[in-house]
């Protein structure tokens, strides 16, 4: 594959996508075209630091628009695709599943169709160098008990509209490889966290509610477990897969940081107690409250990322504690970024209350 790539990336104004864009522009020589529909979770201000770079290009494109996607392939002529664009919030999928089917399934189909048509126009060398990297989630594998880990051989068992739509997109990607020969790569990652995370997600939501003096709602008894992955570690993993991954293979990406949801909230409280104490001298832990669990809440996710480590030399550099400290520091220092979001459509309200599956 060429040393300097032309990467067509989808979802680059989102949380993980913007971290990837910033890294690609700041630390590599690759040229980038970022396609993003700029839905509620897309925020171009997350890319202010690279927006003026001559290797960075942006087009507001919805991947549900097949012709618009195909036109971007024709104009940019990428040798690499990194497909991150997705509806990604479980609670939103419970309230409105239709958007998840349209974006995650139909949108991925459109991306694969455009990529295959483009790939077929390349010469033999270009076809061999081309890669289509689909970025997915560990939620497609369902839930684990108290022990065990998800691996690349784990059977799919999605439990929510979100995870079902991502499982379907994973299967489409693998089918385009086996049926048509498209050189695909697939990664399934654990829960990401870090700077620029949209405030509906657990960690930024709890940080912001702590600072506002509001209750910190924890689902059920807080015992559900997730493996947390610092977003910049995930970015390094994605690049390792693009550079050295075997077409047709999938790779698990995890942070080796299993935490219960309650423990996550407690770490946030304890960190803020230390670096931004409450005015009344009490602990932020006093704001923790327990609320009714959400429908279909998987008990535990955990990832065995040894394939990625053994074959491509990747492992996370941040512990949960060090990554959390960096994340909280960022939210304290970038209040305008999240205040601008909270002043818009999303204001920290609870999502995921079942409305009879209405779209």
Secondary structure, 3 states (H helix, E strand, C coil): CCCCCEEEEECCCCHHHHHHHHHHHHHCCCEEEEEECCCCCCCHHHHCCCCCCCCEEEEECCCCCHHHHHHHHHHHCCCEEEECCCCCCHHHHHHCCHHHHHHHHHHHHHHHHHHHHHHCCCCHHHHHHCEEEEEEEHHHHCCECCCCCECCCCCCCCCCHHHHHHHHHHHHHHHHHHHHCCCEEEEEECEEECCCCCCCCHHHHHHHHHHHCCCEEEECCCCCEEEEEEHHHHHHHHHHHHHHCCCCCEEEECCCCEEEHHHHHHHHHHHHHHHCCCCCCCCHHHHEEEECCCCCCCCECCECCHHHHHHHCCCCCCCHHHHHHHHHHHHHHCHHHHHHHHCCCCCCCCCCCCCCCCC
